[in-house]
Amino acid sequence: PISVRHVEIPACPADGVLLRVMATGVCRSDWHGWSGHDSDVISHGLPFTPGHEAAGIVEEIGRDVLSVAPGDAVAVPFILSCGKCCECGRGRPTVCEKQEQPGFTFMGTFAEFVAIPRADRNLRRIPPGVTFAEAAALGCRMSTAYRAVVQQGLWDAVAAFPRTLAVVGCGGLGLSCIAIAKAVNQHGKVFAVDVSETALQRAREAGADGVVLDAGESVHEAVERLTGGRGADLCVEASGAASGPATAVLCAARGGRVVQVGLPIGGEDPRVPMGAVVGKEIEIYGSHGFGATDLPKLMQMVAEGKLRVGDLIGRQVSLEEGARAIMDMDHGSPSGITMITNFGDRSKL
C-alpha cells in the first residue's frame, strides 16, 4: 500500500526550482509505476513518491535559472527534455534521449514540495484565468491528448481530412482527447467508445457527437453506422486495454490513421489485426507526452474559455485520498480526472 509520511524538503537543483505543489493529478501512469510496470521506478526502488501532473508556486530557484522567479505560478510538463540530445535537436522533445519525468525518474509531485530540474527549458508561467488544477491537468493528460489528436492525428479546423474521430477508452485521457478535438475543430464529428455507460455519459458532456457501448455489439459496425458506412478517419486508442488496438484498427476507415496513446495495462499483449492494416492501408502512430513549447498555447485556450478543462475534473481530494485513488485503479479507471489540491495544514511547515 501507499503511505503518506513527513520527509525532508528536497534541495533546489542548480538548473531547477523548488516547487510548492498546489495541484497534482492522479493518472493511470502513476498506477503503472506503483504496480511495477515502469523500469525507471523499478531501478531506483523504494521509498519513492509518485505524481507527474503538477502546477504550483516557485518557492526557490537554482543559481542557473533565468526564466522564473520565486512566487511565480508555473505548470510542469511531465516530460522534462534536455535540449541537447539528437532528438531534441530534431524538434522531438517527447522522445528526448535523456528525458526526466517526475514520479518516474525522480521523486514525484504527490508532495507539498518537489524539486524540478531543467526549469528554463520546461517550466511555463500560468496566465491569469487558469487555476492550478486546470494547469496541472494540462501537464499530462490534456497535453498528451493534444499531441495524440492534433499533432500525431493531424486533426485541425482547416484540413479536409480527417473529418471523423473515434476515441477508444473514455477515462481521463480519452475524455481529454474528446475535449481537445471539439475545441480545435467544432465541425468534425467525434465518437466515443467505452465499456462503461458512466464513462460514455462523461464523453457526451465533453462534447462527443455519438457514443458506442462496447458490450456485445460489434463496435466497428456501430462506428461505421455513425460515420455513414466509412469508419472513422482517425481513431485514438486511449484505454491501454489489450483489446483496444484491435478495436481502433477495425473502426478505422480505409486510408485512416490510428494513434496509440494509451499505455498498455494488464499482462496480456495487445493483438493488432494486421490484415486490416494492410488491406485498408491504415497508418499507425505512437504518441508519447507533449513538449513544453506548446504548453502556453493550451493554457491560453483555457483562459479564453475555448478548452473547458475544469469540466473534466471529477474530484478534488486530499493527498491521502489521492494515494488511495491510485490503489483503487486496480479495479478500474475513475470517471473524469482526480486532482489532489488539499495538502493539509501548510502553516506548520
Salt bridges, closest charged atoms under 4 A:
ASP30 OD1 - HIS52 ND1 2.85
GLU53 OE1 - ARG141 NH2 2.63
GLU59 OE1 - ARG20 NE 3.12
ASP64 OD1 - ARG63 NE 3.97
ASP72 OD2 - ARG125 NE 3.18
GLU87 OE1 - ARG90 NH1 2.57
GLU205 OE1 - ARG202 NE 3.40
ASP209 OD2 - LYS182 NZ 2.97
GLU217 OE2 - ARG225 NH2 2.26
ASP233 OD1 - ARG230 NH2 2.81
GLU283 OE1 - ARG257 NH2 2.95
GLU304 OE1 - LYS306 NZ 3.13
ASP311 OD2 - ARG308 NE 2.72
